[in-house]
Amino acid sequence: MWVKICGITNLEDALHACLCGADALGFVFYPKSPRFIEPRNVKEIVKKLPLHIKKVGLFVDCSAAEINLICQEAGLDMAQIYGEVNEAFHNALEVPYLRVIRAQKQDDIFLQEGTLRLVDAYVPNYGGEGKRIPLSWFENHDNSHIIIAGGLNADNLDELIPLGFYGVDVSSGVEQSHGIKDKAKVKAFIEKAKA
């Protein structure tokens, strides 16, 4: 299973996640988040990461031009975009992007069906609060194009592995405090997801 560790704020946590087998790291460019990081700081981290690791920027209500600029400045591979956007917005992006669905009801998970997308639990403050989506919503459904996020940790991964998700995205579930990862939790989460 593909694993993204989100909310990275320092090089030590980034390198540890890579060593444990993460496929991608997420950097939050939402100023209201306790995991916010400046693009210039991300650039310094990214320079020291293995090439095969996907470096993903998380953006909330930014213009396509802002996203393009920050991704270029920070050396990112992909943008994860929250907020209301349309096709013109996507067409203006110069980087690959991950569509995000903030699910409030079961029908929401079927939006953008057939495309790789991240499905996160709806919270007013855009994630990182540990809220879970009811897994019953995904039963008897092809989840192979879904990266699931929201309220994940090593203890509850067993429940979702049989549902056949493409990947998982975790932030608060592997932290010791906002923006600081717990090394044992990161290792346990990735090992279980990859088992």
N, C-alpha and C positions, 0 to 999 in steps of 0.2 A: 504494500500500500504506500502511495506517495504521501510524504509527510512534510508539512510546512510549520516551522516554529516562528510565530509572529511576535511583534513587540520587542524586537532586539534593540538594545540601546548601547551596547558596549562590545568591544572586540573579544573579550574573554568568553562571554556567553555565545557569541557567534561561532568562534572556533570550537567550543565544546559541543555545540549542536551539530556542527559538521563532522566532528570526530565520532559522534554517536550514530551518524548515518542519516541526518536530515537531508531531504532533497531540495528544500528551499528555505530561505529566511525572509521574514517580513519586517519592513521598517515603516513606522507610522509617521506620516506627515500631516497629521491632524492636530493643530495647536492645542485643542482642548483636551487631548488625551494625555494621561499621565505617562504614556510611553512615547510621547513625541520626541523626535530627534531631528536635528538640523541636517540638511543635505550635505554640508561640508564634512560633518562628522561621519555620515554614512559612507562618503567617498573614501575616507581613511580606513574604515573597516573593510569595505568591499575590496580594496587593493590587496588585502592580505588573505582573501578567501580563495578556496579552490575554484577553478574555472567551472567545474560541473555543477556547482551549487547555483540554483536560481535565486536571483536577488530581486525581491518584489517590493514595490512601494505601495503603501496603502494611502489612498487619497479620498477626501470627503469634500464634496461641493467645490471642486477646483475646475478651472477651465482646462481645455485640452492643451492650450499653449503652456500653462503653468506645469502641467504634468510632463509634457515633452521636455521642458527646460530642466526640471528637477531630476527626471530620469537620466538625462544626459549628464548633468552636473555630478550626480551621485554614482553614476556607473551602474544603473539598474537594468535588469533584463525585461521587466514586466511591471504593469500597473494593475493594482486591484482597486476598483473604483466604486465608491459608495455615493449615493445621491441620484437625483433624477437626471438621466442623460438620454440622448436620442441617437439615431444613426449618424446624423451630421457630426455629432460630438465624436463618435467612434471613428468616423472617417478622417477626422482631423488629428487623431492620435498617430504618432510616429513610432510607438512602441507596442509590442503585443500587450493585450489586456485580458484580465479575468473579469467576467461579468459577475456581479454580486446580487443575490436575491436575499432580501431581509424578510424572512417568512413570518407572517402573522397568522396565516391559516393554511390548511393542507393544500389548497389549490395553488398557492404561491410556488410550491416546489416544482410545479410543472411548467412554470414560465421558462422560456428559452430552452425548452426540451430539445435534446439532440446536440446541444453545444456544451462544452466543458464550462461549468459554472460553479461558483462557491455559494452554498446555501448556509446562511447564518440566521440565528434567532434574532427576531426584531427586538431591539432595545433603543430607547430614545437617543442615547449617547454613542451610538455606533460601535458596539462591541466591547470585548474585553471585560465583560461583567459576569461571565460564567453562566449565562442563561441557556438552557437546553431546548431544542426542538423535540417534540414528541416523536420518538422513533417509530411509533405506529403509523405515522404519516407515510413512511417509506416502504412499508411492507407490501409485498406483491407488486413491486415497481422496479424497473430497470434503473439502478442508481449508478451505473458505470460512468456517467458523465458528471457526477456530483462530487465536489470536495465539500465535506461537511465541517461546520465550525459551530462553536457555541457550547460552553459547559463541558468540554472534553477534558479527560484526565486518564491516567493509566488504569485507574480502577473501573472506569465505565467503557473502555474500548471493547471489551468482550461482547457487549450488547450490540454494538454496531457492525462489527466485523462480518457477521453472516449476511448483512444487508448489501454487501458488494459495492460499497462506495469506491470511487476512484482514489480519493485521498482524504486526509484529515488536516485541519488547520487549528493549532492550539496556541493560546497566549497565556491567559491567567491560570490555566490548569497546570502549568509547569513553572510557576513563579514562587519566589519566597516573599517578594514585595513588588509593587507596581514597577515594571520595567527591569527587574532583576530576576534572572532565572535561577531556579533551584537545580543544581547539577544532577542530583539523584532522580528528581522527577522527570527531567528532560531525557535522561538515559532510559529510565523505565518506560516512558511513553513511547519513545522511538523503537525500543526493543520489542514491545508488545505489538505495535502497529506493523512491524516488519516480520513478525513471527509467522 
